[in-house]
Every structure is written in C-alpha cells, then in structure tokens.
C-alpha cells in the first residue's frame, strides 16, 4: 500500500488475524489437526522394509521420507496398485500372495471405523504367527513381521480407541 496507508493496513490485518482466533478456544485447536502417525514412525527401525499403510497415512510417510504402499497421488499411477491395496485390506485368497509380492514387512493402520474394513485386517495380522503388534497410540497401530514382541496378547482395537485425556 502507499506509505500513508501502511499503518492502517497493518492494524486492519492484525485485527483480522486476531479476531479469527477468538472464535476457537485454544483448548479445542488440537481437535482441528489430523492425527499423524508420529509415534508409529518413531518405532520404525532404520532398516525397515515395505510399509503397508492406511491411505491417510501415506502422504505423511512421504513427508517423513518413508516409502508408503499407497498415498494421495497413487491415483496418478497404475490402477492395479489401488486394486491390490483393497484386496489386501478387504481380505480374500490373494491377500497372502500380495503381501509376499510387495515384500510387506511393516503395517501402519488407523483405528477401525464402521465405514472401512480396517478391523478385519487388524484381526488378520493379530492371528498370523509371523506378524506382531509393536506399538499403538491415538493415531493407529504398528505391526511388524518376523520379530516377536511383548504386545502379543494385546488387542486394543477391540475396545474404544485410546485417547489422551484433555
């Protein structure tokens, strides 16, 4: 703006910025942010293998320089990958073959909802002798293939998702 309008412009913009925050209490600001799998990623070993992830975790895994199975721009590539993702998640006779084909050794899955088949896939992983739950938090679950872990008897997805208290 011209020099004589600089101070009024700055005051108007500051007022707009401040008034925009007044409508939302600070304690509720955290509810607006999606839950990223930060704790799940921290549990990944440095030499981890292919991760099978929930779709919404994919772009964040890319951001953290981890190779996801599927992410937001997967639709730009071959359709078969998306179909294979659904076959693995929804079950069926091809699930084991596809997991071996893609050399999947890690799984990061969000909390199950009634709108998806995540709970069935979590049950599948828990029942397999070579898959083990290694970590869970309020973003989801992290399973690893091969190495056993003490959380073998824990099935947190069978109850309400665990959340931090307010």
Order of alpha helices (4+ residues) and beta strands (2+ residues): alpha-alpha-alpha-beta-alpha-alpha-alpha-beta-alpha-beta-beta
